[in-house]
Amino acid sequence: MLARTGGLIAAVAAVLALVGCATEGQSDMTAETARDELAALFDETETLLGGDWENRDDPAPYECTTAGGGVGVQYAFSRLGDGATDEATIDAHLDEVAALWGEHGYETEVVREGDLGPRLVGGNDRRSRITFAMSTEGSFLSGGSDCEPGSPEASEPVSE
């Protein structure tokens, strides 16, 4: 079983509140392709970090507003993992994840504020926003795929 604390849960809630469908830029990608790309990046991040992970991805498509003001679709992802043994390991993992996400076109920033501990926040030019945080108690990945044109009713749920 994965260790969780109130602080980690609060951090997850704070990040989920920040994750939304941003509305800048245009894309000809489908919502399903955007979903699959973000799922693959989260899988790759888990492999990089190692340890045990619990997948809490939401299979349902969500409605969002595209850059052009139309109806769009995005998917939400959330994964819980093991914690690190010390602060130096946490900082090393933040750097490793930042490098990986950079290879995939994400600009990243480490945010250190309040009792939440450090977290890595990333965004790309296709409007996906993702976060990684780690403490000695646990870690999490959270984010939303790109908001792409379409409707949730016509989109495919994530197969489980």
C-alpha positions in Angstrom: 0.0 0.0 0.0 1.3 3.4 -0.8 2.0 5.9 2.0 -0.2 9.0 1.9 -0.5 12.0 4.1 -2.9 14.9 4.4 -0.2 17.1 2.9 0.1 14.9 -0.2 -3.7 14.8 -0.6 -3.9 18.6 -0.2 -1.2 18.9 -2.9 -3.2 16.7 -5.2 -6.3 18.7 -4.7 -4.4 22.0 -5.3 -2.9 20.7 -8.5 -6.2 19.3 -9.8 -7.8 22.7 -9.1 -5.1 24.3 -11.3 -5.4 21.7 -14.1 -7.9 22.8 -16.6 -8.3 23.1 -20.3 -6.2 26.1 -21.3 -7.3 27.9 -24.3 -4.2 29.1 -26.2 -2.9 27.9 -29.5 -4.4 25.6 -32.2 -3.9 22.0 -32.9 -5.1 19.4 -35.5 -4.6 16.6 -33.0 -7.6 14.5 -31.9 -8.6 14.3 -28.3 -7.8 10.6 -28.3 -4.3 11.1 -29.6 -3.6 13.8 -27.0 -5.0 11.4 -24.3 -2.8 8.6 -25.5 0.3 10.8 -25.7 -0.1 12.0 -22.1 -0.8 8.5 -20.8 2.4 7.4 -22.5 4.4 10.2 -20.9 3.0 9.4 -17.5 4.0 5.7 -18.0 7.5 6.8 -19.1 7.7 9.0 -16.0 6.7 6.1 -13.7 9.4 3.9 -15.4 12.0 6.6 -14.9 11.2 6.9 -11.2 10.6 3.3 -10.5 8.7 2.0 -7.5 5.0 1.1 -7.1 2.4 3.3 -8.8 -1.4 3.4 -8.5 -3.2 4.5 -11.6 -6.2 6.7 -10.9 -6.6 8.0 -14.4 -10.2 9.1 -15.2 -11.5 7.2 -18.2 -14.3 9.7 -19.0 -13.7 12.5 -21.5 -14.4 16.0 -20.2 -15.8 19.0 -22.0 -13.5 22.1 -22.3 -13.4 25.2 -24.4 -10.9 25.3 -27.2 -8.7 28.2 -28.2 -11.3 29.1 -30.9 -14.1 29.2 -28.3 -15.6 25.9 -29.4 -16.5 22.7 -27.5 -13.5 20.5 -26.9 -12.5 17.3 -25.1 -9.7 16.6 -22.6 -8.8 13.7 -20.3 -7.6 13.8 -16.7 -4.8 11.7 -15.3 -3.7 11.0 -11.8 -1.1 8.6 -10.5 0.1 7.9 -6.9 3.6 6.5 -6.2 6.2 5.9 -3.5 8.0 8.6 -1.6 11.7 9.3 -1.5 14.1 8.7 1.3 15.4 12.2 1.6 15.4 15.8 0.2 18.4 15.2 -2.0 16.6 12.3 -3.7 13.5 14.4 -4.2 15.5 17.2 -5.8 17.3 14.7 -8.1 13.9 13.2 -9.2 12.5 16.6 -9.9 15.5 17.3 -12.2 15.1 13.9 -13.9 11.4 14.4 -14.6 12.0 18.0 -15.8 14.6 16.7 -18.3 12.2 13.9 -19.5 9.3 16.3 -19.9 11.6 18.8 -21.7 12.4 16.1 -24.3 8.6 15.9 -24.9 8.2 19.6 -25.5 7.1 20.7 -22.0 8.5 23.8 -20.3 8.8 23.2 -16.6 9.2 25.1 -13.4 9.8 23.8 -9.8 7.4 25.5 -7.4 8.2 25.7 -3.7 5.5 27.2 -1.6 3.8 26.6 1.6 3.7 23.1 3.2 3.1 21.3 0.0 6.8 20.8 -0.7 8.4 21.1 -4.1 6.5 20.2 -7.2 7.3 20.3 -10.9 4.7 22.1 -13.1 4.9 21.6 -16.8 3.1 23.0 -19.8 3.4 22.6 -23.6 2.4 24.7 -26.6 -0.6 22.4 -27.1 -2.1 23.5 -23.8 -1.5 20.4 -21.7 -0.6 21.1 -18.1 1.0 18.5 -15.8 2.4 18.3 -12.3 4.8 16.0 -10.5 5.3 16.2 -6.7 7.3 14.0 -4.3 7.8 13.9 -0.6 9.1 11.3 1.8 5.5 10.1 2.2 4.6 9.6 -1.4 4.5 11.1 -4.9 2.0 12.0 -7.5 1.6 12.8 -11.2 -1.5 14.7 -12.3 -2.6 16.6 -15.3 -4.9 17.1 -18.2 -4.4 16.3 -21.9 -4.7 18.9 -24.6 -8.2 20.4 -25.1 -9.0 19.3 -28.6 -12.1 20.0 -30.7 -14.9 17.5 -30.2 -17.6 16.6 -27.8 -17.3 14.2 -24.8 -20.3 12.2 -26.1 -18.5 11.4 -29.3 -15.2 10.7 -27.7 -13.8 7.4 -26.7 -13.4 6.6 -22.9 -10.0 5.2 -21.8 -10.1 1.5 -22.0 -9.3 -0.1 -18.7 
